[in-house]
Amino acid sequence: MVNYTKNEMVGITELGKSLGGYIDKVASKACKKIAIIRRNRPEAVILPIEEYELLQNAYDKLEEKEIEEILSNLSKNDKKISHSKIVEIDI
């Protein structure tokens, strides 16, 4: 689980009042991230766009690698992989 400092947390009501200021904090890198708290629990996180894009790219590459491994394992056993087999794959 990720830890948040006091400066990296904001209640949803406060966020609604000062959204621009919190976005400025993240965009200027004054804060790495801001956790949005609702009902005393983190519900969402505001990240700089560069950080989000890096995370999304890493996730996409991991997903591609998992698909390649699944297809590689299937193709070792079968010369051809049917469309129905590919659709059945649960990633």
Secondary structure, 3 states (H helix, E strand, C coil): CCCCCHHHEEEHHHHHHCHHHHHHHHHCCCCCCEEEEECCEEEEEECCHHHHHHHHHHHHHHHHHHHHHHHHHHHHHCCCCCHHHHHHCCC
